Amino acid sequence: MNLPAWVWPATIGGFCVVLAFDFYLVARNPRAPSFKECVAWVSFYVGLAVLFGIGLLVLSGPAHGGEFFAGWITEYSLSVDNLFVFLLIMSRFRVPYEYRQKVLLVGIVLALLMRGVFIAAGAEAVSRFDWLFYVFGAFLVYTAWKLIGHEEEEAEFSENVALRAIRRVLPTTDTYHGARLTVHHGRRMVTPMLIVMVAIGTTDLLFALDSIPAIFGLTKEPYLVFTANAFALMGLRQLFFLVGGLLDRLVYLSKGLSVLLAFIGVKLVLEALHHDGVSWAPRIPILVSLGVILGTLAVTTVLSLLKSARDARSAAAAEKAEVSEPVEG
């Protein structure tokens, strides 16, 4: 993409304005958002992403527009799976409900900043070392295999290296003090509010280890990689409250994501082989990739909801039979 010099600053500035307004609303009235409010905000962010993608289709052509939509949908679907871990973090740190919006928003901003650095480094690396696409492809296939073979078990949150380092260096209070990040008790101390924000941000960066290579498998344009990630992350706060109760019903989500990661990994390897002159290795068109992504997510969602409904009916029938069973006298 041949972008004018002003496009990057204008894009980043636009994201900053939207996030600043979002942060102002959260700071002014800390509370758990209503369902209607969450639907409105998620629709707003999705609408922004769709308008941005349509603009790319018109101004840059169907190839770049299709790459953005494929990358954004992939990142968004991977982010939905990450919400379950965010829920675990919130529960682990016992974050008051009225402050969870702020925690998520600040954590997402931290994640976006760190992903920006990650994307810049990745774009520079892949532009210099073509063989990295083989590494990315193999890593995605391996990640997909781990997801497919993963036994269903209760997930637990374990603190990462960055979080443990902060706990060792900074004195931390045992209780929350409203939404404050630091307090003064004889000396300056940080509150659990800051710790949980760092936990959200750094944990999301760990998730980027598979999501960033995945989107590089769909587009090599750093601008599209960054904007797809930004649009996927910006709406996570409201999506967290909107689908919190739905996550348990999406029982096949991880399996669907494993199919997507495997497909993109194979696509990366095939395109790297094609670039290196291997005649039998095809290039997979972006429209085919977009179709596979949308189709996989649709099938995964439908099968998950059908299984959840079937399990609910079975549980209700079993409970009814137990209640109606005659008591021996």
C-alpha positions in Angstrom: 0.0 0.0 0.0 1.3 3.4 -1.0 0.0 5.6 1.8 0.4 9.3 2.1 2.5 10.5 5.1 -0.6 11.8 6.9 -2.6 8.5 6.9 -0.8 6.8 9.9 -1.0 9.9 12.2 -4.6 10.5 11.2 -5.6 6.9 11.8 -3.9 6.7 15.2 -5.3 10.1 16.2 -8.8 8.9 15.3 -8.4 5.8 17.5 -7.1 8.0 20.3 -10.1 10.3 20.1 -12.6 7.5 20.2 -10.9 5.8 23.1 -10.5 9.1 25.0 -14.3 9.7 24.6 -15.0 6.1 25.8 -12.7 6.6 28.8 -14.4 9.9 29.7 -17.8 8.2 29.8 -16.4 5.4 31.9 -14.6 7.7 34.4 -17.6 10.0 34.7 -20.0 7.3 35.7 -18.4 4.0 36.8 -20.9 1.2 36.8 -21.8 -2.1 35.2 -23.3 -1.2 31.8 -26.9 -2.2 30.8 -27.5 -4.8 28.1 -29.0 -2.1 25.8 -25.9 0.1 26.3 -23.6 -2.8 25.4 -25.5 -3.6 22.3 -25.4 0.0 21.2 -21.6 0.3 21.8 -20.7 -3.0 20.1 -22.9 -2.0 17.1 -21.1 1.3 17.0 -17.6 -0.2 17.0 -18.6 -2.9 14.5 -20.2 -0.2 12.3 -17.0 1.8 12.4 -14.9 -1.2 11.3 -17.4 -2.0 8.5 -17.3 1.6 7.3 -13.5 1.6 7.4 -13.4 -1.6 5.4 -15.8 -0.2 2.8 -13.6 2.8 2.5 -10.6 0.6 1.9 -12.6 -1.3 -0.8 -13.4 1.9 -2.5 -10.0 3.7 -2.2 -7.6 0.8 -2.2 -9.4 -1.9 -4.1 -11.1 -5.3 -3.3 -7.8 -7.0 -2.4 -6.9 -4.7 0.5 -10.5 -4.3 1.6 -10.9 -8.1 1.6 -7.7 -8.5 3.6 -8.9 -6.1 6.2 -12.2 -7.8 6.7 -10.6 -11.2 6.9 -8.0 -10.0 9.4 -10.6 -8.0 11.5 -13.0 -10.9 11.7 -10.2 -13.4 12.6 -8.8 -11.1 15.3 -12.3 -10.4 16.6 -13.2 -14.1 16.9 -9.9 -14.8 18.7 -10.6 -11.9 21.0 -14.0 -13.4 22.0 -12.2 -16.5 23.1 -9.8 -14.3 25.2 -12.8 -12.8 27.0 -13.1 -16.0 29.1 -9.6 -15.5 30.4 -10.4 -11.8 31.2 -13.4 -13.1 33.2 -11.1 -15.3 35.1 -8.7 -12.4 35.9 -11.6 -10.3 37.1 -12.8 -13.0 39.4 -9.3 -13.8 40.6 -8.7 -10.2 41.7 -12.3 -9.7 42.9 -12.7 -6.5 40.9 -15.9 -4.6 42.0 -18.5 -4.7 39.2 -18.7 -0.9 38.9 -15.0 -0.6 38.1 -14.7 -3.5 35.6 -15.3 -1.2 32.7 -12.4 1.0 33.6 -10.1 -2.0 34.2 -11.0 -3.5 30.8 -10.6 -0.2 28.9 -7.2 0.6 30.4 -6.0 -3.0 29.9 -7.1 -2.9 26.3 -5.3 0.4 25.7 -2.1 -1.1 27.2 -2.6 -4.2 25.0 -3.1 -2.0 21.9 0.1 -0.1 22.6 2.1 -3.3 23.1 0.6 -4.9 20.0 1.6 -1.8 18.0 5.2 -2.4 19.0 4.8 -6.2 18.2 3.3 -5.5 14.8 6.0 -3.0 13.9 8.7 -5.5 14.8 6.9 -8.3 13.0 6.4 -6.3 9.8 10.1 -5.3 9.8 11.1 -9.0 10.4 8.9 -10.5 7.7 10.1 -7.9 5.2 13.7 -9.0 5.7 13.4 -12.7 6.3 10.9 -14.5 4.0 11.6 -17.8 5.9 9.7 -16.5 8.9 6.4 -17.3 7.1 7.4 -21.0 7.4 7.9 -20.5 11.1 4.6 -18.6 11.5 2.7 -21.2 9.5 4.2 -24.1 11.5 3.5 -22.3 14.8 -0.1 -21.7 13.9 -0.6 -25.4 12.9 1.0 -26.4 16.1 -1.3 -24.1 18.1 -4.3 -25.4 16.3 -3.3 -29.0 17.1 -3.0 -28.1 20.8 -6.4 -26.5 20.8 -8.0 -29.5 19.0 -6.4 -32.0 21.4 -7.1 -29.8 24.5 -9.2 -31.7 27.1 -12.0 -29.7 28.6 -11.0 -28.7 32.0 -11.5 -25.8 34.4 -9.2 -23.0 33.3 -7.1 -21.2 35.9 -5.3 -17.8 35.7 -1.6 -17.9 36.5 0.4 -14.7 36.8 2.9 -14.0 34.1 6.5 -12.8 34.5 5.6 -9.1 34.1 2.9 -9.2 36.7 5.1 -11.1 39.2 7.9 -8.5 38.6 5.5 -5.6 39.4 4.3 -7.3 42.6 7.9 -7.7 43.7 9.0 -4.1 42.9 5.9 -2.1 43.9 4.3 -2.3 47.4 0.7 -3.2 46.9 -2.4 -2.7 49.2 -4.6 -5.6 50.0 -7.9 -3.8 49.3 -9.3 -1.6 46.6 -9.6 2.2 47.2 -12.3 3.0 44.7 -10.9 3.4 41.2 -7.6 4.8 42.5 -4.3 3.3 41.2 -2.1 4.4 44.1 -2.7 5.5 47.7 -0.4 6.9 50.4 -0.2 4.9 53.7 3.1 6.2 55.1 4.5 5.5 51.7 3.2 5.5 48.1 1.6 2.1 47.4 -0.3 0.8 44.3 -3.7 -0.8 44.6 -5.0 -4.0 43.1 -6.7 -1.8 40.5 -3.3 -1.2 38.8 -2.2 -4.8 39.1 -5.4 -6.1 37.4 -5.0 -3.6 34.6 -1.5 -4.8 33.9 -2.7 -8.4 34.1 -5.3 -7.7 31.4 -2.8 -5.9 29.1 0.0 -8.3 29.4 -2.2 -11.4 29.2 -3.6 -10.0 25.9 -0.1 -9.7 24.6 0.5 -13.4 25.2 -2.6 -14.1 23.1 -1.1 -11.9 20.4 1.6 -14.6 19.9 -0.9 -16.5 17.8 -3.2 -13.8 16.6 -0.5 -11.6 15.1 1.0 -14.4 13.0 -2.5 -15.4 12.0 -3.3 -12.0 10.6 0.1 -11.8 8.8 -1.0 -15.0 7.1 -3.9 -13.0 5.6 -2.2 -9.7 4.8 1.4 -8.5 4.7 0.4 -4.8 5.0 1.4 -3.4 8.4 -1.4 -0.7 8.2 -4.1 -3.4 7.7 -2.6 -5.6 10.5 -2.7 -2.6 12.9 -6.1 -1.3 12.0 -7.7 -4.8 12.1 -6.2 -5.4 15.6 -7.3 -1.9 16.8 -10.9 -2.4 15.7 -11.0 -5.9 17.2 -9.7 -4.6 20.6 -11.7 -1.4 20.9 -15.1 -3.0 21.3 -14.0 -5.7 23.7 -15.0 -3.8 26.8 -18.7 -3.8 25.9 -18.5 -7.2 24.3 -17.2 -8.6 27.7 -20.5 -7.6 29.4 -22.6 -8.5 26.4 -21.5 -12.0 25.8 -20.3 -12.9 29.4 -23.2 -15.2 29.8 -23.0 -16.5 26.3 -19.4 -17.7 26.5 -20.3 -20.9 28.4 -22.7 -21.8 25.6 -20.1 -21.4 22.8 -18.7 -24.9 23.7 -17.1 -25.5 20.3 -15.5 -22.0 19.9 -12.0 -23.2 20.6 -12.4 -26.0 18.1 -13.6 -23.6 15.4 -10.7 -21.3 16.2 -8.3 -24.2 15.9 -9.7 -24.9 12.4 -9.1 -21.2 11.5 -5.5 -21.2 12.8 -4.7 -24.4 11.0 -6.1 -23.1 7.7 -4.2 -19.8 8.0 -1.0 -21.7 8.9 -1.3 -24.0 5.9 -2.1 -20.9 3.8 1.1 -19.2 5.0 3.3 -22.2 4.2 1.7 -22.7 0.7 2.1 -19.0 -0.2 5.8 -19.1 1.0 6.4 -22.2 -1.1 4.7 -20.4 -4.1 6.9 -17.4 -3.5 10.0 -19.6 -3.5 9.1 -21.0 -6.9 7.4 -24.3 -6.0 5.1 -25.0 -8.9 2.5 -27.1 -7.2 2.0 -24.7 -4.3 -1.1 -22.5 -4.9 -1.9 -19.0 -3.7 -5.2 -19.0 -1.8 -7.3 -15.9 -2.8 -8.4 -13.6 0.0 -12.1 -14.2 -0.9 -11.6 -18.0 -0.3 -9.9 -17.1 3.1 -12.8 -14.8 4.0 -15.3 -17.5 3.1 -13.6 -20.2 5.2 -13.4 -17.8 8.2 -17.0 -16.8 8.1 -18.2 -20.3 7.3 -16.2 -21.8 10.2 -17.4 -19.3 12.7 -21.1 -19.7 11.6 -21.0 -23.5 11.8 -19.2 -23.3 15.2 -21.7 -20.9 16.6 -24.7 -22.9 15.4 -23.4 -26.3 16.6 -22.5 -24.7 20.0 -25.9 -23.2 20.5 -27.6 -26.4 19.4 -25.6 -28.5 21.8 -26.1 -26.1 24.7 -29.9 -26.1 24.1 -29.9 -29.9 23.9 -27.9 -30.2 27.1 -30.3 -27.7 28.8 -33.3 -29.8 27.8 -31.6 -33.0 29.0 -30.8 -31.4 32.4 -34.3 -30.1 32.7 -35.8 -33.5 31.9 -33.5 -35.2 34.4 -34.4 -32.7 37.1 -38.1 -33.2 36.4 -37.7 -37.0 36.5 -35.9 -36.7 39.9 -38.6 -34.5 41.3 -41.4 -36.8 40.1 -39.8 -40.0 41.4 -42.0 -41.4 44.2 -40.4 -41.3 47.7 -40.2 -44.8 49.4 -42.1 -44.8 52.7 
